[in-house]
Amino acid sequence: MIRKNTVVIGTQLDNGKGSARRQKWRPTVALTQHEDVVIDRLELLYNGEPTALLDQVMQDIGTVHA
């Protein structure tokens, strides 16, 4: 059986405002920065309303691999 990693976005540690957010540790974004950790798929369970946190984390993960 193939082992899968489960990732949960934290509303406190993954949150950040402005450019200062790049200076603090944000676990979900940090996971994608490790070459030896392969994340095949990252899923978020939420109540259906778009959030600023979700948008920001997705954007920051995109810049890691741009």
Secondary structure by P-SEA (a helix, b strand, c coil): cbbbbbbbbbccccccccccccccccaaaaaaacccccccbbbbbccccccaaaaaaaaaaaaaac
